[in-house]
């Protein structure tokens, strides 16, 4: 019997910890949440917004723009 303080998936990485290039769905169209946040970041950074980005590319762009704008730190 497992200890009550243990969680079965405590060592399993969440999506946020998995490298973007390893995402199974990384080539799919970005989510609505990604699109909305990315559009805001692009406006703040003065960069063009591409509504047709994939989930993986959107995640990478969000990371880059968070650094540039100081958000998400």
C-alpha positions as CSV (number, residue, x, y, z in Angstrom):
1,X,0.0,0.0,0.0
2,X,1.4,3.4,-1.0
3,X,2.1,6.1,1.6
4,X,-0.8,8.6,1.9
5,X,1.6,11.5,1.1
6,X,2.8,10.0,-2.2
7,X,1.1,11.0,-5.4
8,X,1.2,8.5,-8.3
9,X,2.3,11.1,-10.9
10,X,4.7,13.1,-8.8
11,X,7.6,12.4,-11.2
12,X,5.6,12.8,-14.4
13,X,6.4,16.1,-16.2
14,X,3.5,18.5,-16.9
15,X,3.1,20.0,-20.4
16,X,4.8,23.2,-19.1
17,X,7.9,21.2,-18.3
18,X,8.0,19.2,-21.6
19,X,10.1,20.7,-24.3
20,X,7.9,22.3,-27.0
21,X,9.6,20.4,-29.7
22,X,8.5,17.1,-28.0
23,X,4.8,18.1,-27.9
24,X,2.6,15.6,-29.8
25,X,0.1,18.3,-30.7
26,X,2.7,21.1,-31.3
27,X,1.9,21.3,-35.0
28,X,-1.9,21.9,-34.4
29,X,-3.4,25.3,-34.6
30,X,-2.7,27.4,-31.4
31,X,-5.4,27.4,-28.7
32,X,-7.8,30.3,-28.2
33,X,-6.0,31.2,-24.9
34,X,-2.6,31.2,-26.7
35,X,-4.0,33.3,-29.5
36,X,-5.5,35.9,-27.1
37,X,-2.4,36.2,-24.9
38,X,0.0,36.2,-27.9
39,X,-2.0,39.0,-29.5
40,X,-1.7,41.1,-26.3
41,X,2.0,40.4,-26.1
42,X,2.6,41.3,-29.8
43,X,0.7,44.6,-29.3
44,X,2.8,45.4,-26.2
45,X,6.1,44.5,-28.0
46,X,5.2,46.2,-31.2
47,X,5.5,43.0,-33.2
48,X,3.1,41.6,-35.8
49,X,0.6,38.9,-34.7
50,X,0.3,35.7,-36.8
51,X,-3.1,34.1,-36.2
52,X,-2.1,31.0,-38.0
53,X,0.7,29.9,-35.8
54,X,0.9,26.3,-34.4
55,X,0.7,25.5,-30.7
56,X,4.4,24.9,-30.6
57,X,5.4,28.1,-32.4
58,X,3.0,30.1,-30.4
59,X,4.5,28.8,-27.2
60,X,8.0,29.7,-28.3
61,X,6.8,33.2,-29.4
62,X,5.0,33.7,-26.1
63,X,8.2,32.8,-24.1
64,X,10.3,35.2,-26.2
65,X,7.8,38.1,-25.9
66,X,7.4,37.5,-22.2
67,X,11.1,38.2,-21.8
68,X,10.9,41.2,-24.1
69,X,7.9,42.8,-22.3
70,X,8.7,41.7,-18.8
71,X,5.5,39.7,-18.4
72,X,5.4,36.3,-17.0
73,X,8.5,36.7,-15.0
